[in-house]
Amino acid sequence: MTTGGKAVAVSLGALATAGLAAFAWGSLVERRLFTLREVTVPVLAPGSDPIKVLHLSDLHMAPWQRDKQDWVRGLADLRPDLVVNTGDNLGHEDGVSGIAYALEPFKGVPGIFVNGSNDYFGPILKNPFRYFGAPSLLRNAMHQKLDIDSLHRVFADLGWTDLNNTAEALDVNGTHLELFGVDDPHIRRDRLDVITRAVDDLRANDPLADESWPDPEEAAAPRPTLTIGVVHAPYQRVLNSFVNHGAQLILAGHTHGGQVCVPRFGALVTNCDIPRKQVKGLSLWDSGLHTAYLNVSAGLGTSIYAPVRFACPPEATLLTLTSA
């Protein structure tokens, strides 16, 4: 072999070794490095008490994943004022039992949820390179149906509110929350037309919507209100609609933060049409008319058929909402 040939062989061997080491790290270590990301979001009215929001997403739970279940249980020690679950809870046909165990300590804590596609359908083996072309398609005939009714019963037992294609109101720490959400846009279950009517009805039926905060000493001050939109997959059509309906904060998941990222470059794919730079974390979303804070969770799980993360550890987010 020539000197040049030897150099090429050595380079290829080093590249293969590095690739195997990266895969081993991502599959054996990083995907279990559960991380709490903490951010402060200045969206409340002046003088408002802070609100701690725990954002959970993309658990993709399988019954044997006790390390993930125990880590989620420990998040109850944060004593959040509100839990927001943005879907894809199930990663196995028996995943509901793991979700019930993981979320048990949050019973009685106010919570809201929307569905992801992996609350309806189980995962299948896919060619990962397809994600570079376009968002993955769900072929219902190929996917096992999951027990979403049992999942919803778990949430109902916790006292959480179903926000799929509807709007609700909640008072937390002296702030009136207007909440609206949609079912998963990734499988075209979002009904933005229904949301328009639901938000209008919510405001029309609110007896204090145009009145001052009921404390006589604060009669000159409007009631502090925050509008939050919740969705699983952050497609641009949904984010724009939410912002144009008055959302000041939007919470989403689905992207896994790219799941496999390149240091200093970021995510290679988003699995929707959100820009790569906003695939995870807190940013501002501009609809062209208005802006809102957007938090996209990188999520806590992966498909059981793609159990790897690289430069993108699994996460939950604690958002502390404060006065603007």
Salt bridges, closest charged atoms under 4 A:
ASP58 OD2 - HIS60 NE2 3.58
ASP58 OD2 - HIS232 NE2 3.99
ASP58 OD2 - HIS256 NE2 3.43
ASP67 OD2 - ARG32 NE 3.44
ASP88 OD2 - HIS60 NE2 3.51
ASP88 OD2 - HIS232 NE2 3.25
GLU104 OE1 - ARG73 NH1 2.95
ASP157 OD1 - LYS107 NZ 3.46
ASP171 OD1 - HIS176 ND1 2.75
GLU178 OE1 - ARG203 NH2 3.09
ASP190 OD1 - ARG237 NH2 2.92
ASP193 OD2 - ARG191 NH2 2.76
ASP206 OD2 - HIS176 NE2 3.51
ASP206 OD2 - ARG223 NH2 2.33
GLU315 OE2 - ARG37 NH2 2.93
